[in-house]
Amino acid sequence: MTEQSTVRVKLEQERGESRILGFVRRARRSPNVIVGTTVLSLVIILVVLAPVLSPFDPIEQFRRERLMGPSATHYFGTDNLGRDIFARVLFGGRISLQVGIISVSIASLGGTFLGLISGYYGRWLDSLIMRLIDVLLSFPSILLALAIVAVLGRDLRNVMLAVGIATLPIYTRVVRASTLSVKEIDYITAARALGAPAWRILFFHILPNVLAPIIVVSTNGIAGAIIAGAALSFLGVGAQPPTPEWGLMLSQGQEFLRVAWWVTTFPGLAIMVTVLGINLLGDGLRDILDPRLKI
């Protein structure tokens, strides 16, 4: 390695370290990031430690203790079958977070690939992909997810796939718009003139420059996927009994709302707190990663 190459490598390393330090410094000064990270971390810790924190099995029934209010024994009370709601909320958090993360992973990976291809190559391929995206966007996301689940069957894995497909157009359009602007930058033109293959330009030059909007959209997308998964379970096409899932718990407890408020209140609060934490984190990341905004 020549001396000039060594200096160039060191400069790139220092530039990368400065970017990381700048990101950490801005994150520490962002109230949204701090609060969102704290809330989300607390939720994750609680659901991970669910077997330790709850002495009850989430599907175990105590028929003699049906619809008991919150107490020292059952912190969140019991449902109509005598199941401990605290245990079901904690274990249900595992399922809801899993639905959110896997659904967004499906949508972001597929949408990023389609957006990169569409924005970089353009012409007929761009028209074909965007017409497909327009077709998907013509359906409300929840109705599209319902239709996909109806075709594939009532299963939690199908719910994740359905929510991922329903939200895929968002990522495709965001990545395509970013790719259209990035591919006109001089260093992309230089790489193309030097004979760099298209896959290398896409994944090593363009993709790193469009990651910021993907991260922001994905973070907020997890919250939307959790709500969509809960909505599908509430409608009876998602998680099936006796699975402890937040949306299913809301559906099963709605008929007891007047006589046993705790059956639906605590799963609803769990959804609200989790989604709030994720949205705050997403807003904070948007402010940090947007070059037009400075914290």
C-alpha positions as CSV (number, residue, x, y, z in Angstrom):
1,M,0.0,0.0,0.0
2,T,1.4,3.4,-1.0
3,E,1.7,6.3,1.4
4,Q,-1.0,8.1,-0.4
5,S,-3.4,5.2,-0.1
6,T,-2.6,4.9,3.6
7,V,-3.4,8.6,4.2
8,R,-6.7,8.2,2.3
9,V,-7.7,5.2,4.4
10,K,-6.9,7.1,7.6
11,L,-8.9,10.1,6.4
12,E,-11.9,7.9,5.6
13,Q,-11.7,6.2,9.1
14,E,-11.5,9.6,10.8
15,R,-14.4,10.9,8.8
16,G,-16.5,7.8,9.7
17,E,-15.6,8.2,13.4
18,S,-16.5,11.9,13.3
19,R,-19.9,11.0,11.8
20,I,-20.6,8.5,14.5
21,L,-19.6,10.9,17.3
22,G,-21.7,13.6,15.8
23,F,-24.7,11.3,15.6
24,V,-24.3,10.2,19.3
25,R,-23.8,13.9,20.3
26,R,-27.0,15.0,18.6
27,A,-28.9,11.9,19.9
28,R,-28.0,12.9,23.5
29,R,-29.4,16.4,22.9
30,S,-32.7,15.1,21.4
31,P,-35.6,14.8,24.0
32,N,-37.5,12.6,21.6
33,V,-34.7,10.1,21.2
34,I,-34.0,10.0,24.9
35,V,-37.7,9.5,25.9
36,G,-38.4,7.1,23.0
37,T,-35.4,5.0,23.7
38,T,-36.1,4.8,27.4
39,V,-39.8,3.8,26.9
40,L,-38.9,1.2,24.2
41,S,-36.1,-0.2,26.2
42,L,-38.3,-0.6,29.2
43,V,-41.0,-2.4,27.1
44,I,-38.3,-4.7,25.6
45,I,-36.9,-5.6,29.0
46,L,-40.4,-6.3,30.4
47,V,-41.4,-8.7,27.6
48,V,-38.0,-10.4,27.6
49,L,-38.2,-11.0,31.3
50,A,-41.9,-12.0,31.1
51,P,-41.3,-15.6,32.5
52,V,-39.4,-14.1,35.5
53,L,-41.8,-11.2,36.2
54,S,-45.0,-13.1,36.0
55,P,-45.7,-16.2,38.2
56,F,-48.6,-17.3,36.0
57,D,-48.8,-19.0,32.7
58,P,-50.5,-16.7,30.1
59,I,-52.9,-19.4,29.0
60,E,-53.6,-21.0,32.4
61,Q,-57.2,-20.7,33.5
62,F,-58.5,-20.1,37.0
63,R,-62.2,-20.6,36.7
64,R,-62.9,-19.5,40.3
65,E,-61.1,-16.2,39.8
66,R,-62.9,-15.0,36.7
67,L,-63.1,-11.2,36.1
68,M,-61.2,-10.3,39.3
69,G,-60.0,-6.8,39.6
70,P,-56.3,-5.8,40.0
71,S,-54.9,-7.1,43.2
72,A,-51.6,-8.1,44.9
73,T,-52.0,-11.6,43.3
74,H,-53.1,-10.6,39.8
75,Y,-51.6,-7.2,39.2
76,F,-53.8,-6.4,36.2
77,G,-56.7,-8.6,37.2
78,T,-58.1,-11.6,35.4
79,D,-60.2,-12.1,32.3
80,N,-63.5,-14.0,31.7
81,L,-61.6,-17.3,31.8
82,G,-59.6,-16.5,34.9
83,R,-56.3,-15.9,33.1
84,D,-53.8,-13.5,34.5
85,I,-53.9,-10.3,32.4
86,F,-50.5,-9.1,33.5
87,A,-48.9,-12.3,32.2
88,R,-50.9,-12.1,29.0
89,V,-49.9,-8.5,28.4
90,L,-46.2,-9.3,28.9
91,F,-46.2,-12.4,26.7
92,G,-48.4,-10.6,24.2
93,G,-45.7,-7.9,23.9
94,R,-43.4,-10.5,22.5
95,I,-45.8,-11.3,19.7
96,S,-46.6,-7.7,18.9
97,L,-43.0,-6.7,18.7
98,Q,-42.3,-9.7,16.6
99,V,-45.1,-8.8,14.2
100,G,-43.8,-5.2,14.0
101,I,-40.2,-6.1,13.4
102,I,-40.7,-8.9,10.9
103,S,-43.4,-7.0,8.9
104,V,-41.1,-4.0,8.6
105,S,-38.2,-6.2,7.6
106,I,-40.2,-7.7,4.8
107,A,-41.5,-4.3,3.6
108,S,-38.1,-2.4,3.9
109,L,-36.0,-5.1,2.2
110,G,-38.5,-5.6,-0.7
111,G,-39.2,-1.9,-1.0
112,T,-35.5,-0.9,-0.9
113,F,-34.7,-3.4,-3.6
114,L,-37.6,-2.3,-5.9
115,G,-36.9,1.4,-5.2
116,L,-33.2,1.1,-6.1
117,I,-33.9,-0.8,-9.3
118,S,-36.7,1.6,-10.3
119,G,-34.8,4.8,-9.6
120,Y,-31.5,3.7,-11.1
121,Y,-32.5,2.0,-14.3
122,G,-35.7,4.1,-15.0
123,R,-37.4,3.8,-18.4
124,W,-39.8,0.8,-18.9
125,L,-38.6,-1.0,-15.7
126,D,-39.4,2.1,-13.6
127,S,-42.8,2.4,-15.2
128,L,-43.6,-1.3,-14.6
129,I,-42.6,-1.2,-10.9
130,M,-44.3,2.0,-10.2
131,R,-47.6,0.8,-11.9
132,L,-47.4,-2.2,-9.6
133,I,-46.9,0.1,-6.6
134,D,-49.8,2.3,-7.8
135,V,-52.1,-0.8,-7.8
136,L,-51.1,-1.7,-4.3
137,L,-51.6,1.9,-3.2
138,S,-55.1,1.9,-4.6
139,F,-56.2,-0.3,-1.8
140,P,-56.3,0.9,1.9
141,S,-53.5,-0.9,3.6
142,I,-55.7,-2.6,6.2
143,L,-58.1,-3.9,3.5
144,L,-55.2,-5.2,1.4
145,A,-53.8,-7.0,4.5
146,L,-57.2,-8.4,5.1
147,A,-57.5,-9.7,1.6
148,I,-54.0,-11.3,1.7
149,V,-54.8,-13.0,5.0
150,A,-58.1,-14.2,3.6
151,V,-56.3,-15.9,0.7
152,L,-53.3,-17.3,2.7
153,G,-55.3,-18.3,5.8
154,R,-55.6,-17.1,9.4
155,D,-52.1,-17.4,10.8
156,L,-49.7,-15.1,12.6
157,R,-47.0,-15.7,9.9
158,N,-49.5,-14.7,7.2
159,V,-50.4,-11.6,9.2
160,M,-46.7,-10.5,9.2
161,L,-46.4,-11.2,5.4
162,A,-49.7,-9.3,4.7
163,V,-48.7,-6.3,6.8
164,G,-45.3,-6.3,5.1
165,I,-46.8,-6.4,1.6
166,A,-49.4,-3.8,2.4
167,T,-46.7,-1.3,3.5
168,L,-44.1,-2.1,0.9
169,P,-45.2,0.8,-1.5
170,I,-44.1,3.3,1.1
171,Y,-40.5,2.1,1.2
172,T,-40.4,1.7,-2.6
173,R,-41.5,5.3,-3.2
174,V,-39.1,6.7,-0.6
175,V,-36.1,4.8,-1.9
176,R,-36.9,5.6,-5.5
177,A,-37.1,9.3,-4.8
178,S,-33.8,9.3,-3.0
179,T,-32.2,7.2,-5.7
180,L,-33.3,9.6,-8.4
181,S,-31.5,12.5,-6.7
182,V,-28.4,10.6,-5.6
183,K,-27.6,8.9,-8.9
184,E,-27.1,12.4,-10.5
185,I,-24.3,13.3,-8.1
186,D,-20.8,13.6,-9.6
187,Y,-19.1,10.7,-7.9
188,I,-21.9,8.3,-9.1
189,T,-21.3,9.6,-12.7
190,A,-17.5,9.1,-12.2
191,A,-18.0,5.5,-10.9
192,R,-20.2,4.7,-13.9
193,A,-17.6,6.3,-16.3
194,L,-14.8,4.2,-14.7
195,G,-16.8,1.0,-15.6
196,A,-18.1,0.1,-12.1
197,P,-20.8,-2.6,-12.4
198,A,-24.3,-1.6,-11.7
199,W,-24.7,-3.8,-8.7
200,R,-21.6,-2.2,-7.1
201,I,-22.9,1.3,-7.7
202,L,-26.3,0.4,-6.3
203,F,-25.2,-1.3,-3.1
204,F,-21.9,0.5,-2.4
205,H,-22.5,4.0,-3.6
206,I,-26.2,4.7,-3.7
207,L,-27.6,2.6,-0.9
208,P,-25.5,4.1,1.9
209,N,-26.8,7.5,0.8
210,V,-30.4,6.5,1.0
211,L,-30.2,4.7,4.4
212,A,-31.3,7.7,6.4
213,P,-34.9,7.9,5.2
214,I,-35.1,4.1,5.3
215,I,-34.2,4.1,8.9
216,V,-36.7,6.8,9.8
217,V,-39.5,5.2,7.8
218,S,-38.7,1.8,9.2
219,T,-38.7,3.0,12.8
220,N,-42.2,4.6,12.4
221,G,-43.3,1.7,10.4
222,I,-42.8,-0.7,13.3
223,A,-45.4,1.3,15.3
224,G,-47.8,1.1,12.3
225,A,-47.2,-2.6,11.9
226,I,-47.9,-3.3,15.6
227,I,-51.2,-1.4,15.2
228,A,-52.1,-3.2,12.0
229,G,-51.3,-6.6,13.5
230,A,-53.4,-5.8,16.5
231,A,-56.3,-4.6,14.3
232,L,-56.2,-7.9,12.3
233,S,-56.2,-9.9,15.5
234,F,-59.1,-7.8,16.8
235,L,-61.0,-8.6,13.6
236,G,-60.4,-12.3,14.2
237,V,-58.0,-12.9,11.2
238,G,-54.7,-12.6,13.1
239,A,-53.6,-14.4,16.2
240,Q,-56.0,-17.1,17.3
241,P,-57.1,-18.1,20.9
242,P,-55.6,-18.8,23.3
243,T,-52.6,-16.8,22.0
244,P,-51.9,-13.8,24.3
245,E,-51.9,-11.0,21.7
246,W,-52.8,-7.4,22.5
247,G,-55.4,-7.0,19.6
248,L,-57.0,-10.4,20.4
249,M,-57.2,-9.5,24.1
250,L,-59.0,-6.2,23.2
251,S,-61.5,-8.2,21.0
252,Q,-62.1,-10.8,23.7
253,G,-62.6,-8.2,26.4
254,Q,-64.9,-5.7,24.7
255,E,-68.1,-7.3,25.8
256,F,-66.9,-7.0,29.5
257,L,-65.9,-3.3,29.2
258,R,-68.7,-2.1,31.5
259,V,-68.2,-4.7,34.2
260,A,-64.5,-5.3,34.0
261,W,-62.6,-2.3,32.6
262,W,-59.2,-3.8,33.3
263,V,-59.7,-6.6,30.7
264,T,-59.3,-4.2,27.8
265,T,-57.6,-1.2,29.5
266,F,-54.2,-2.8,30.1
267,P,-53.7,-4.3,26.6
268,G,-54.8,-0.9,25.2
269,L,-52.3,0.9,27.4
270,A,-49.6,-1.5,26.3
271,I,-50.2,-0.7,22.7
272,M,-50.3,3.0,23.3
273,V,-47.1,3.1,25.4
274,T,-45.2,0.9,22.9
275,V,-46.3,2.9,19.8
276,L,-45.7,6.2,21.6
277,G,-42.1,5.2,22.4
278,I,-41.4,4.0,18.9
279,N,-42.9,7.2,17.3
280,L,-40.9,9.4,19.6
281,L,-37.7,7.5,18.7
282,G,-38.6,7.8,15.0
283,D,-39.2,11.5,15.2
284,G,-35.9,12.0,17.0
285,L,-34.0,10.0,14.4
286,R,-35.7,12.0,11.6
287,D,-34.5,15.3,13.2
288,I,-30.9,13.9,13.6
289,L,-30.5,12.3,10.2
290,D,-32.1,15.1,8.2
291,P,-29.2,17.3,7.1
292,R,-31.5,20.4,6.9
293,L,-32.2,20.2,10.6
294,K,-29.7,20.7,13.4
295,I,-30.1,19.9,17.1
